[in-house]
Amino acid sequence: MTGAPTVACPDCDGVTFRLDPCRCTRYGDRLLADDGPPGDAEPRREPYRKCELCRGVGTVAVACPGCGRRGRRRAQLVLTVANLDTGAVASHLVAPGTLDPRPDPAGDWVADLTSRVRELAAATGVAATVDPLTVRLPPAWRPDLPADERHELEGRAVAEAARPAWRVLVGRSTAPPPLDLAARLAQLCALADLLLLDLVVEARRHGDAVRWNVRYEVPGSPVPAAPTEPRADLSAALARTEVADALAGLGERGPAAPARMLRPDLPRPLAAPAVDVDEVERRIRADCAGLTDGEEPPGAQAVWRDGHWWHTGLGPSQPVETLVEQPTGQVVRRVRVPLRRLAEPPDPPWLGEPVPWRPCPDCRPGEPLRACRCRAGGRPADDGCTACGGLGLRPSALACATCGGTRRLHRAALVTLTDLRHRVVHLTWQAGAPEAATPAGNGPGGRPVVRLPGRYRLGAWATVFGVRPEDLAEADGGHEIPPDVRDGYVTLPWAGADPVGELVAAVGPALPAARLLVIAVRPDAPPLAELLRLALGLDLALVVSALDLRGHPADPMRAHGLLWSVDLRSPADPVRPDDLPCRPSLEAAVAHCLECLDVALTETVPADPEKSIPVPQSTPRALPSDPLPGLLRLAARHAGRTVTVRFAWSGCTVHCHDEDGPLHLAEGSDLGFCG
């Protein structure tokens, strides 16, 4: 492999570090300063003379992140398209001298790479929409310059565009069906009625533009400070918002919402009626254009609740002032003006009485005091503790781990299980409810462990939805349900304690309106053999780790089942000591690997800019033999220990982990040598 062309890093001019303005120059030579609005581009001021970062100089030296403190940047960009159905891979290397710049209407020279990506997609049979990709050349570039000068300027342009340096488009031979925006909105509305949630379609002003967002909320949630990933119009927002996207962040938006019991048995719409996307957008735009107290409102919302649209504008609420200590030694006063709905929709009929709660004992309102670690596990405060001095409370900038910063501990958990289509089960776990718990042994410190009846075992409800217990996950973020919560095991602080109350506390602090939404859906992931074929086509290694804990079912509080992890690595990377599995199923591990593919591929690019990026090419090939049976045999043979198998073109190697790290066990062309 020949060396890659490089250029001096444009961010640091090749000196490996930069002199950036210190943070104190934003506020000037003042101990107490007012913060500007987010993204404010106000001019830098004189430095703070007592600044703890720059010592009054006004600039600080920072390592250049663009070149990784190397001073040089690789002038290469590799474009790759891979077909997951056939294993075909095609790549194109973009380097100085390979561009075909054309003048654009603004008078600059631009190299359009979109057509090259389309050619790669056609060569591999991938049916996908290709986003525009261009490389803008420096203003000094001209076609009549000497070749060495042109290539130097092209190298700077390629190095700037190579973020990331390896762009991979993974697709399939058949294009997905065209998206029906009205059907997408109707699906989101129907699911809101099924899950007893609000669907919020919001438009908010950002300068002269209006940005759109679609999300789920629990009724009574405040207007968030800033929506995630706002789009230019409602069509774009719906196109990028699937059910999982609308549910993401539900917990962050809802801790302050009032918690109320659910009455799901009341009649409610079974499906959303036909919705007109254009009509919804026009109404929201009209609300944004209206005048409130002589001024245009900052935004507007349409809330789908209980089978109806409710429209309201947004207006400013009471300002909130906070003092924030800066690492410079200054104190900055920040004034945030939260938004509120000008008209709240009426309560839906399925909301009942408030959920009872009690004040959190581990934090104090208005004070940054949290429970000290010396009180962990319910122990009394240690008089000799150096952190709290025996008070049991210590200052902390983090949210309280007991209540999540809400200051409330709810006495009930409202659990909703759904398949995200048409089936749902609503459960109420009420602290203090008399339940016949079965003794199940002892936990840490000899504390008793009990198991609650079937209605408190989420794993038992999984069979109702036709999935495995390990397929259950939180709707917000897809996090795994802890095994003890999934199986109904509770560790009591003392004999005779309320087991249901302890289960409610274990579900987690700061649930949105005391609600836990659980999805019972099998992960959508291709077979492991398809991912292995993709890895080999990209000239990468597939690293699979498995941990078989099925031989320890007698200990209820010990992790059990099969744990997995799947990752793509550079063929030169060794097996790491931290290659430890954490996913409850192989499908979940494969889905996570594909979800994080962009990050994984970026990490496989050589760190040394002098080394070229591989340009993988592969013709269609049959699927390799399924490695799952061999992996299961290896995991069972080494039960209780992590087994890592690394697949590459050179063959596969097997490692077993112990306290000293991964130990090499065997290697061969495939897992057939494992018997």
C-alpha positions as CSV (number, residue, x, y, z in Angstrom):
1,M,0.0,0.0,0.0
2,T,1.5,3.3,-1.1
3,G,1.6,6.4,1.1
4,A,-1.3,8.8,1.1
5,P,-0.9,12.4,0.0
6,T,-1.0,14.9,2.8
7,V,-1.4,18.6,3.4
8,A,-0.7,20.9,6.3
9,C,-3.7,20.9,8.6
10,P,-5.7,24.1,7.8
11,D,-7.0,24.3,11.3
12,C,-3.6,24.6,13.0
13,D,-1.3,25.5,10.0
14,G,0.7,22.3,10.7
15,V,1.8,23.3,14.3
16,T,-0.4,20.6,16.0
17,F,-2.2,23.1,18.3
18,R,-4.2,26.3,18.1
19,L,-4.4,29.5,20.1
20,D,-8.1,30.0,20.7
21,P,-9.8,32.9,22.4
22,C,-10.3,32.1,26.1
23,R,-13.9,31.7,27.3
24,C,-13.4,34.7,29.6
25,T,-13.2,37.0,26.6
26,R,-16.9,36.3,26.0
27,Y,-17.8,38.0,29.2
28,G,-15.0,40.6,29.6
29,D,-13.1,41.6,32.7
30,R,-15.9,41.0,35.2
31,L,-16.5,38.5,37.9
32,L,-20.3,38.6,37.5
33,A,-21.3,38.7,33.8
34,D,-24.5,38.3,31.8
35,D,-24.6,35.5,29.3
36,G,-25.7,36.2,25.7
37,P,-28.3,34.2,23.8
38,P,-27.1,30.8,22.4
39,G,-25.0,31.1,19.3
40,D,-24.5,34.8,20.0
41,A,-21.6,36.1,17.8
42,E,-20.9,39.2,19.8
43,P,-17.3,40.4,19.5
44,R,-14.7,39.2,22.0
45,R,-14.0,41.5,24.9
46,E,-10.9,42.1,27.1
47,P,-9.9,39.0,29.1
48,Y,-10.7,38.5,32.7
49,R,-7.5,39.4,34.6
50,K,-8.0,36.7,37.2
51,C,-9.0,34.0,34.7
52,E,-8.0,30.5,35.9
53,L,-7.6,29.3,32.3
54,C,-5.5,31.9,30.5
55,R,-4.2,33.9,33.5
56,G,-5.4,37.1,31.9
57,V,-3.7,36.6,28.5
58,G,-7.0,36.1,26.6
59,T,-5.9,33.0,24.6
60,V,-5.5,29.3,25.5
61,A,-3.5,26.6,23.6
62,V,-5.6,23.6,22.6
63,A,-4.7,20.5,20.8
64,C,-5.9,20.6,17.3
65,P,-8.8,18.1,16.9
66,G,-8.7,18.2,13.1
67,C,-5.4,16.5,12.7
68,G,-5.1,14.7,16.1
69,R,-2.0,16.8,17.0
70,R,-0.1,15.5,13.9
71,G,0.0,18.7,11.9
72,R,-0.8,16.9,8.7
73,R,-4.1,15.9,7.1
74,R,-4.7,13.0,4.7
75,A,-5.9,14.3,1.3
76,Q,-8.0,11.3,0.5
77,L,-11.7,10.5,0.5
78,V,-13.1,7.1,-0.2
79,L,-16.6,6.6,-1.4
80,T,-18.1,3.1,-0.9
81,V,-21.5,1.5,-1.7
82,A,-22.3,-2.0,-0.3
83,N,-25.2,-4.2,-1.1
84,L,-26.4,-6.0,1.9
85,D,-28.5,-8.5,-0.2
86,T,-25.7,-9.6,-2.5
87,G,-22.4,-8.7,-0.8
88,A,-21.3,-6.6,-3.7
89,V,-19.0,-3.7,-2.8
90,A,-17.7,-0.9,-5.0
91,S,-15.5,2.0,-4.0
92,H,-13.9,5.1,-5.5
93,L,-10.8,7.0,-4.3
94,V,-11.0,10.8,-4.4
95,A,-7.5,12.4,-4.3
96,P,-5.7,15.4,-5.8
97,G,-5.7,15.1,-9.6
98,T,-8.9,12.9,-9.7
99,L,-11.4,15.8,-9.4
100,D,-13.3,17.3,-12.3
101,P,-14.0,20.8,-11.1
102,R,-16.7,22.8,-12.8
103,P,-17.7,26.5,-12.3
104,D,-20.8,27.1,-10.3
105,P,-23.2,30.1,-10.6
106,A,-21.4,31.9,-7.8
107,G,-18.2,31.8,-9.8
108,D,-16.4,29.2,-7.6
109,W,-15.0,25.9,-8.7
110,V,-16.8,22.8,-7.4
111,A,-16.3,19.1,-8.0
112,D,-19.6,17.2,-7.9
113,L,-19.2,13.7,-6.6
114,T,-22.9,12.8,-6.5
115,S,-22.8,11.2,-9.9
116,R,-19.8,9.0,-8.9
117,V,-21.8,7.7,-5.9
118,R,-24.7,6.9,-8.2
119,E,-22.4,5.0,-10.5
120,L,-21.2,2.9,-7.5
121,A,-24.8,2.3,-6.5
122,A,-25.6,1.1,-10.0
123,A,-22.5,-1.1,-10.1
124,T,-23.5,-2.9,-6.9
125,G,-27.3,-3.0,-7.6
126,V,-28.2,-0.8,-4.7
127,A,-31.5,1.0,-5.0
128,A,-31.1,4.1,-2.8
129,T,-31.5,7.9,-2.9
130,V,-28.0,9.6,-3.1
131,D,-27.6,12.8,-1.2
132,P,-25.7,15.6,-3.0
133,L,-21.9,15.5,-2.3
134,T,-19.6,18.2,-3.6
135,V,-16.0,19.3,-2.9
136,R,-15.6,23.1,-3.1
137,L,-12.1,24.2,-4.2
138,P,-10.2,27.2,-2.7
139,P,-10.7,30.5,-4.4
140,A,-7.1,30.5,-5.7
141,W,-7.7,27.3,-7.8
142,R,-7.8,27.8,-11.5
143,P,-7.5,25.3,-14.3
144,D,-4.6,27.1,-15.9
145,L,-2.3,26.8,-12.8
146,P,0.7,24.5,-12.9
147,A,-0.2,20.9,-12.0
148,D,1.7,20.9,-8.7
149,E,-0.1,24.1,-7.5
150,R,-3.5,22.7,-8.7
151,H,-2.9,19.4,-6.8
152,E,-1.8,21.3,-3.6
153,L,-5.1,23.3,-3.6
154,E,-7.1,20.2,-4.5
155,G,-5.5,18.4,-1.6
156,R,-6.6,21.0,0.8
157,A,-10.2,20.8,-0.6
158,V,-10.2,17.0,-0.3
159,A,-8.8,17.1,3.2
160,E,-11.5,19.5,4.2
161,A,-14.2,17.4,2.6
162,A,-12.9,14.1,4.2
163,R,-14.9,14.4,7.4
164,P,-15.3,11.5,7.6
165,A,-12.6,10.2,5.3
166,W,-14.5,7.0,4.5
167,R,-18.2,7.4,3.5
168,V,-20.1,4.1,3.1
169,L,-23.6,3.7,1.8
170,V,-25.2,0.4,2.8
171,G,-28.4,-0.5,0.9
172,R,-30.4,-3.2,-0.6
173,S,-31.4,-4.3,-4.1
174,T,-35.0,-3.2,-3.7
175,A,-35.9,0.3,-2.9
176,P,-38.3,0.9,0.0
177,P,-41.8,1.9,-1.0
178,P,-42.4,5.6,-1.3
179,L,-43.4,7.2,2.0
180,D,-47.0,8.3,2.4
181,L,-46.9,11.3,4.7
182,A,-50.6,11.2,5.4
183,A,-50.3,7.5,6.4
184,R,-47.3,8.3,8.6
185,L,-49.1,11.0,10.4
186,A,-52.2,8.8,10.8
187,Q,-50.1,6.0,12.2
188,L,-48.5,8.4,14.8
189,C,-52.0,9.6,15.8
190,A,-53.4,6.1,16.2
191,L,-50.5,5.1,18.3
192,A,-50.9,8.2,20.5
193,D,-54.5,7.1,21.2
194,L,-53.3,3.5,21.9
195,L,-50.5,4.5,24.3
196,L,-52.5,7.3,25.9
197,L,-50.0,10.0,24.9
198,D,-50.1,13.3,23.1
199,L,-48.7,13.7,19.6
200,V,-47.3,17.2,19.3
201,V,-46.7,18.8,15.9
202,E,-44.7,22.0,16.6
203,A,-43.4,24.9,14.5
204,R,-41.0,27.3,16.2
205,R,-39.3,30.4,14.9
206,H,-35.5,30.4,14.5
207,G,-34.7,33.9,13.3
208,D,-36.5,34.4,10.0
209,A,-37.1,30.7,9.5
210,V,-39.7,28.3,10.9
211,R,-38.5,24.9,12.1
212,W,-40.8,21.8,12.6
213,N,-40.7,18.9,15.0
214,V,-43.0,15.9,15.6
215,R,-42.8,14.1,19.0
216,Y,-44.8,12.3,21.7
217,E,-45.4,13.8,25.1
218,V,-47.3,12.8,28.2
219,P,-50.2,15.2,28.9
220,G,-49.1,18.2,30.9
221,S,-45.5,18.2,29.7
222,P,-44.0,21.7,29.5
223,V,-42.8,23.1,26.2
224,P,-39.2,21.9,25.9
225,A,-36.4,24.5,25.6
226,A,-35.3,23.3,22.2
227,P,-36.7,20.4,20.1
228,T,-34.4,17.8,18.7
229,E,-33.5,17.9,15.0
230,P,-36.0,20.5,13.8
231,R,-36.8,20.4,10.1
232,A,-37.6,23.0,7.5
233,D,-41.2,22.0,6.9
234,L,-43.8,19.5,8.2
235,S,-43.2,17.1,5.3
236,A,-39.5,16.9,6.1
237,A,-40.2,16.4,9.8
238,L,-42.7,13.6,9.1
239,A,-40.2,11.9,6.7
240,R,-37.5,11.8,9.4
241,T,-39.9,10.8,12.3
242,E,-40.7,7.2,12.7
243,V,-42.4,5.9,15.8
244,A,-39.0,5.3,17.7
245,D,-37.9,8.9,16.8
246,A,-41.2,10.4,18.2
247,L,-40.8,8.4,21.4
248,A,-37.1,9.3,21.9
249,G,-36.6,11.9,24.7
250,L,-40.0,11.2,26.2
251,G,-38.4,10.9,29.7
252,E,-36.5,14.1,29.3
253,R,-39.6,16.0,28.3
254,G,-41.9,14.6,30.9
255,P,-40.4,14.5,34.5
256,A,-42.2,17.7,35.4
257,A,-45.6,16.6,34.0
258,P,-48.2,15.9,36.6
259,A,-48.6,12.1,37.2
260,R,-52.2,10.9,37.1
261,M,-53.7,7.5,37.1
262,L,-54.8,6.0,33.8
263,R,-58.3,4.8,33.0
264,P,-57.6,2.8,29.8
265,D,-61.0,1.0,29.8
266,L,-62.9,4.1,28.8
267,P,-64.1,4.1,25.2
268,R,-61.6,5.9,22.9
269,P,-60.9,5.9,19.1
270,L,-59.5,2.7,17.8
271,A,-57.7,4.3,14.9
272,A,-56.9,7.8,13.8
273,P,-59.2,9.2,11.1
274,A,-57.7,10.3,7.8
275,V,-55.6,13.4,8.3
276,D,-54.7,16.1,5.9
277,V,-51.0,17.0,6.3
278,D,-51.3,20.2,4.3
279,E,-54.3,21.3,6.4
280,V,-52.4,20.7,9.6
281,E,-49.4,22.7,8.3
282,R,-51.5,25.6,7.1
283,R,-53.3,25.9,10.4
284,I,-50.0,25.9,12.4
285,R,-48.5,28.4,10.0
286,A,-51.5,30.6,10.5
287,D,-51.2,30.4,14.3
288,C,-47.5,31.4,13.9
289,A,-48.4,34.4,11.8
290,G,-51.0,35.7,14.2
291,L,-50.3,38.5,16.6
292,T,-50.2,38.2,20.4
293,D,-49.9,41.5,22.3
294,G,-48.9,43.1,19.0
295,E,-46.1,40.6,18.3
296,E,-45.7,37.5,16.3
297,P,-45.8,34.4,18.6
298,P,-42.5,32.4,18.8
299,G,-44.3,29.3,17.6
300,A,-47.5,27.2,17.5
301,Q,-48.5,23.6,18.1
302,A,-51.1,21.1,17.0
303,V,-51.7,18.5,19.7
304,W,-53.5,15.2,18.9
305,R,-55.2,14.1,22.0
306,D,-58.0,11.6,22.4
307,G,-58.9,11.5,18.7
308,H,-58.9,15.3,18.1
309,W,-56.5,18.1,17.0
310,W,-56.1,21.0,19.4
311,H,-54.4,24.1,18.1
312,T,-52.6,26.6,20.2
313,G,-49.9,29.3,19.9
314,L,-46.8,29.5,22.0
315,G,-45.9,32.5,24.1
316,P,-43.2,33.5,26.6
317,S,-43.5,32.5,30.2
318,Q,-41.8,33.9,33.3
319,P,-38.0,34.4,32.9
320,V,-35.9,31.9,34.8
321,E,-32.5,33.2,36.1
322,T,-29.6,31.0,37.1
323,L,-26.1,31.6,38.2
324,V,-23.5,29.3,36.6
325,E,-19.9,29.1,37.8
326,Q,-17.4,29.0,34.9
327,P,-14.0,27.3,34.8
328,T,-12.5,30.8,34.3
329,G,-13.5,31.6,37.8
330,Q,-16.3,33.9,36.7
331,V,-20.0,33.6,37.5
332,V,-22.4,34.0,34.6
333,R,-26.0,35.0,35.0
334,R,-28.2,33.2,32.5
335,V,-31.8,34.3,31.9
336,R,-33.9,31.8,30.0
337,V,-37.4,32.6,28.9
338,P,-39.3,29.3,28.6
339,L,-42.3,29.0,26.3
340,R,-45.8,28.0,27.3
341,R,-48.9,27.1,25.4
342,L,-51.4,30.0,25.1
343,A,-54.3,27.5,25.5
344,E,-54.0,24.1,27.1
345,P,-56.1,21.3,25.5
346,P,-58.8,19.9,27.8
347,D,-57.9,16.8,29.9
348,P,-58.6,13.5,28.1
349,P,-61.2,11.3,29.8
350,W,-58.6,8.5,30.4
351,L,-56.7,10.6,33.0
352,G,-57.7,9.9,36.5
353,E,-56.8,11.1,40.0
354,P,-53.2,12.2,40.8
355,V,-50.6,9.6,41.6
356,P,-49.7,9.8,45.3
357,W,-46.1,10.8,46.0
358,R,-43.8,11.7,48.9
359,P,-40.9,14.1,49.1
360,C,-37.5,12.8,48.2
361,P,-35.4,12.3,51.3
362,D,-32.1,12.5,49.5
363,C,-32.1,16.1,48.3
364,R,-33.3,19.5,49.4
365,P,-35.4,21.9,47.4
366,G,-33.4,24.9,46.2
367,E,-30.1,23.6,47.4
368,P,-27.4,21.5,45.5
369,L,-27.3,18.9,48.3
370,R,-27.5,15.2,47.5
371,A,-27.4,12.0,49.5
372,C,-23.8,11.1,50.3
373,R,-22.3,7.9,49.2
374,C,-21.8,6.8,52.8
375,R,-25.5,6.3,52.9
376,A,-25.6,3.9,50.0
377,G,-27.7,0.8,50.5
378,G,-29.8,2.4,53.2
379,R,-26.9,2.8,55.7
380,P,-27.0,5.6,58.3
381,A,-24.6,8.5,57.7
382,D,-21.0,7.9,58.7
383,D,-19.8,10.4,61.3
384,G,-16.3,10.1,60.0
385,C,-17.2,10.6,56.3
386,T,-14.9,13.3,54.8
387,A,-17.4,14.1,52.0
388,C,-20.4,15.1,54.2
389,G,-18.9,15.3,57.7
390,G,-21.6,13.0,59.1
391,L,-24.6,15.0,57.8
392,G,-25.5,12.4,55.1
393,L,-25.8,15.2,52.4
394,R,-23.0,16.6,50.3
395,P,-23.0,19.3,47.5
396,S,-23.2,18.0,44.0
397,A,-23.9,19.5,40.6
398,L,-25.6,16.3,39.4
399,A,-29.3,15.5,39.6
400,C,-30.4,13.5,42.5
401,A,-30.0,9.8,41.8
402,T,-33.1,8.9,43.9
403,C,-35.7,11.3,42.3
404,G,-33.9,12.4,39.1
405,G,-34.2,16.1,40.2
406,T,-38.0,16.1,40.4
407,R,-38.1,16.1,44.3
408,R,-40.9,13.6,44.2
409,L,-41.0,9.8,44.7
410,H,-44.2,8.5,43.2
411,R,-46.0,5.7,45.0
412,A,-47.1,4.0,41.8
413,A,-45.7,3.1,38.4
414,L,-47.9,3.1,35.3
415,V,-46.6,0.4,33.0
416,T,-47.6,0.2,29.3
417,L,-46.6,-2.7,27.1
418,T,-47.2,-2.5,23.4
419,D,-46.2,-4.0,20.1
420,L,-46.3,-0.5,18.5
421,R,-49.1,-1.7,16.1
422,H,-52.4,-2.5,17.7
423,R,-51.9,-4.4,21.0
424,V,-51.4,-2.7,24.4
425,V,-51.5,-3.7,28.0
426,H,-51.7,-1.1,30.8
427,L,-50.6,-2.1,34.3
428,T,-50.6,-0.2,37.6
429,W,-48.1,-1.1,40.2
430,Q,-49.3,0.5,43.4
431,A,-47.0,0.7,46.4
432,G,-48.6,-0.8,49.5
433,A,-50.7,-3.3,47.5
434,P,-50.9,-6.5,49.5
435,E,-49.2,-9.2,47.3
436,A,-48.1,-12.7,48.2
437,A,-44.4,-12.5,47.4
438,T,-42.4,-15.8,47.1
439,P,-39.0,-15.9,49.0
440,A,-36.2,-16.4,46.5
441,G,-33.0,-16.3,48.6
442,N,-30.8,-13.6,49.9
443,G,-29.1,-10.7,48.2
444,P,-26.0,-8.6,49.0
445,G,-25.6,-8.1,52.8
446,G,-28.0,-10.9,53.5
447,R,-31.0,-8.9,52.5
448,P,-34.0,-11.0,51.6
449,V,-35.0,-11.4,47.9
450,V,-38.6,-12.1,47.0
451,R,-40.4,-12.7,43.7
452,L,-43.7,-11.0,43.0
453,P,-46.7,-12.6,41.2
454,G,-47.1,-12.9,37.4
455,R,-48.6,-9.4,36.8
456,Y,-45.4,-7.9,38.1
457,R,-43.2,-10.0,35.8
458,L,-42.8,-8.2,32.5
459,G,-41.1,-11.3,31.0
460,A,-44.3,-13.2,31.5
461,W,-46.2,-10.6,29.5
462,A,-43.7,-11.0,26.6
463,T,-45.4,-14.3,25.6
464,V,-48.7,-12.5,25.3
465,F,-47.1,-10.4,22.5
466,G,-45.3,-13.4,20.9
467,V,-41.8,-12.2,21.8
468,R,-39.0,-13.4,24.1
469,P,-38.5,-11.7,27.5
470,E,-35.1,-10.5,26.3
471,D,-36.8,-8.6,23.4
472,L,-38.5,-6.2,25.9
473,A,-37.0,-2.7,25.9
474,E,-37.9,0.8,27.0
475,A,-39.7,2.7,24.3
476,D,-37.6,5.8,25.0
477,G,-34.2,4.9,23.7
478,G,-34.6,1.1,23.4
479,H,-32.7,0.4,26.7
480,E,-32.9,-3.1,28.0
481,I,-35.3,-3.8,30.9
482,P,-33.1,-4.9,33.9
483,P,-33.4,-8.7,34.5
484,D,-34.7,-8.3,38.0
485,V,-37.5,-6.0,37.0
486,R,-38.2,-8.2,34.0
487,D,-38.6,-11.3,36.2
488,G,-40.3,-9.7,39.2
489,Y,-37.4,-10.1,41.7
490,V,-37.1,-7.5,44.4
491,T,-34.4,-7.1,47.1
492,L,-36.0,-5.9,50.3
493,P,-34.1,-3.5,52.6
494,W,-35.4,-5.5,55.6
495,A,-37.7,-8.4,56.1
496,G,-41.3,-7.3,55.9
497,A,-40.7,-4.3,53.7
498,D,-43.2,-3.5,50.9
499,P,-42.1,-5.5,47.9
500,V,-44.3,-3.6,45.4
501,G,-43.0,-0.3,46.8
502,E,-39.5,-1.5,46.3
503,L,-40.3,-2.6,42.7
504,V,-41.8,0.8,42.0
505,A,-38.6,2.4,43.3
506,A,-36.4,0.1,41.2
507,V,-38.2,0.9,38.0
508,G,-36.3,4.2,38.0
509,P,-36.5,7.8,39.1
510,A,-37.9,10.6,37.0
511,L,-40.3,8.6,35.0
512,P,-42.4,10.9,32.8
513,A,-45.7,11.2,34.8
514,A,-44.8,8.0,36.6
515,R,-45.1,6.1,33.3
516,L,-42.9,3.3,32.0
517,L,-43.5,2.4,28.3
518,V,-42.1,-1.0,27.2
519,I,-42.1,-2.2,23.6
520,A,-42.5,-5.9,22.9
521,V,-40.9,-6.0,19.5
522,R,-38.3,-8.4,18.2
523,P,-35.3,-6.3,16.9
524,D,-35.3,-5.7,13.2
525,A,-31.8,-7.1,12.2
526,P,-30.4,-9.1,9.4
527,P,-28.9,-12.6,10.0
528,L,-25.4,-12.6,11.4
529,A,-24.2,-14.3,8.2
530,E,-25.2,-11.2,6.2
531,L,-23.3,-8.9,8.5
532,L,-20.3,-11.2,8.2
533,R,-20.5,-11.0,4.4
534,L,-20.7,-7.3,4.6
535,A,-17.6,-7.1,6.8
536,L,-15.6,-9.3,4.5
537,G,-16.7,-7.2,1.5
538,L,-15.5,-4.1,3.2
539,D,-12.1,-5.7,4.1
540,L,-13.0,-5.5,7.8
541,A,-13.1,-7.9,10.7
542,L,-16.3,-8.9,12.5
543,V,-15.8,-9.3,16.2
544,V,-18.5,-11.3,18.0
545,S,-18.5,-11.8,21.8
546,A,-20.8,-14.1,23.7
547,L,-21.3,-14.8,27.4
548,D,-23.4,-17.9,28.4
549,L,-24.9,-17.4,31.9
550,R,-27.8,-19.9,31.4
551,G,-26.2,-22.2,33.9
552,H,-27.0,-19.9,36.9
553,P,-30.8,-19.8,37.0
554,A,-30.8,-20.6,40.8
555,D,-29.4,-17.2,41.7
556,P,-32.3,-14.8,40.9
557,M,-30.2,-11.6,41.2
558,R,-27.3,-12.8,39.1
559,A,-27.3,-12.0,35.4
560,H,-28.5,-14.9,33.4
561,G,-29.2,-15.8,29.8
562,L,-27.0,-15.2,26.7
563,L,-25.3,-11.8,26.3
564,W,-23.9,-10.7,23.0
565,S,-21.9,-7.9,21.3
566,V,-21.1,-7.4,17.6
567,D,-18.7,-4.9,16.2
568,L,-16.8,-4.1,13.0
569,R,-13.1,-3.4,13.3
570,S,-10.0,-2.9,11.3
571,P,-8.3,-6.2,10.5
572,A,-5.2,-5.0,12.3
573,D,-7.0,-4.3,15.6
574,P,-6.4,-7.0,18.2
575,V,-9.1,-8.4,20.5
576,R,-9.5,-6.0,23.4
577,P,-10.0,-6.7,27.1
578,D,-13.1,-4.7,27.1
579,D,-14.8,-6.7,24.3
580,L,-17.5,-7.8,26.8
581,P,-21.0,-8.5,25.7
582,C,-23.9,-6.5,27.1
583,R,-26.9,-7.0,24.6
584,P,-29.6,-9.4,25.7
585,S,-29.9,-11.1,22.3
586,L,-27.9,-11.5,19.1
587,E,-30.5,-9.6,17.1
588,A,-30.2,-6.6,19.4
589,A,-26.4,-6.7,19.1
590,V,-26.5,-6.9,15.3
591,A,-29.1,-4.0,15.2
592,H,-26.9,-1.9,17.4
593,C,-23.9,-2.6,15.2
594,L,-25.7,-1.4,12.1
595,E,-27.1,1.6,14.0
596,C,-23.6,2.7,15.0
597,L,-22.0,1.7,11.6
598,D,-20.9,5.3,10.8
599,V,-19.0,5.6,14.0
600,A,-17.5,2.1,13.7
601,L,-16.3,2.7,10.1
602,T,-14.7,6.1,11.0
603,E,-12.7,4.3,13.7
604,T,-11.3,1.8,11.2
605,V,-9.6,4.6,9.2
606,P,-5.8,4.6,9.9
607,A,-4.9,7.3,12.4
608,D,-1.6,8.0,10.6
609,P,-2.3,10.4,7.7
610,E,0.6,8.9,5.8
611,K,-1.2,5.6,5.4
612,S,-3.8,5.3,2.7
613,I,-7.4,4.3,3.3
614,P,-8.3,0.9,1.9
615,V,-10.5,1.0,-1.2
616,P,-12.6,-2.2,-0.9
617,Q,-14.1,-3.9,-4.0
618,S,-16.1,-7.1,-4.0
619,T,-18.3,-9.0,-6.5
620,P,-21.6,-10.5,-5.4
621,R,-21.0,-13.7,-3.4
622,A,-23.1,-16.3,-1.6
623,L,-23.7,-16.1,2.1
624,P,-21.0,-17.7,4.3
625,S,-22.0,-20.6,6.5
626,D,-24.0,-19.5,9.5
627,P,-21.5,-18.9,12.4
628,L,-24.3,-19.0,15.0
629,P,-24.2,-22.7,15.8
630,G,-20.5,-22.6,16.4
631,L,-20.7,-19.5,18.5
632,L,-23.4,-21.2,20.7
633,R,-21.2,-24.3,21.2
634,L,-18.2,-22.2,22.1
635,A,-20.2,-20.1,24.6
636,A,-21.7,-23.2,26.2
637,R,-18.3,-24.9,26.4
638,H,-16.9,-21.8,28.3
639,A,-20.0,-21.0,30.2
640,G,-19.5,-18.1,32.6
641,R,-16.6,-16.6,30.6
642,T,-16.7,-14.3,27.7
643,V,-15.7,-15.8,24.4
644,T,-14.7,-13.5,21.5
645,V,-14.5,-14.7,17.9
646,R,-12.8,-12.5,15.3
647,F,-13.8,-13.2,11.7
648,A,-11.6,-11.8,8.9
649,W,-10.3,-12.8,5.4
650,S,-7.3,-14.5,7.0
651,G,-9.7,-16.8,9.1
652,C,-11.2,-16.6,12.5
653,T,-9.5,-16.6,15.9
654,V,-11.1,-17.6,19.2
655,H,-10.3,-15.8,22.5
656,C,-11.5,-16.5,26.0
657,H,-11.5,-13.7,28.6
658,D,-10.3,-14.0,32.2
659,E,-8.9,-11.6,34.8
660,D,-5.7,-11.2,32.8
661,G,-7.6,-10.2,29.6
662,P,-8.3,-12.2,26.4
663,L,-6.4,-15.5,25.9
664,H,-5.9,-16.9,22.5
665,L,-7.5,-20.3,22.2
666,A,-7.5,-21.4,18.6
667,E,-7.7,-20.2,15.0
668,G,-8.8,-21.6,11.7
669,S,-10.5,-20.9,8.4
670,D,-13.9,-21.0,10.1
671,L,-15.6,-22.2,13.3
672,G,-15.7,-25.8,12.0
673,F,-12.6,-26.7,14.0
674,C,-14.6,-26.0,17.2
675,G,-16.6,-29.2,16.7
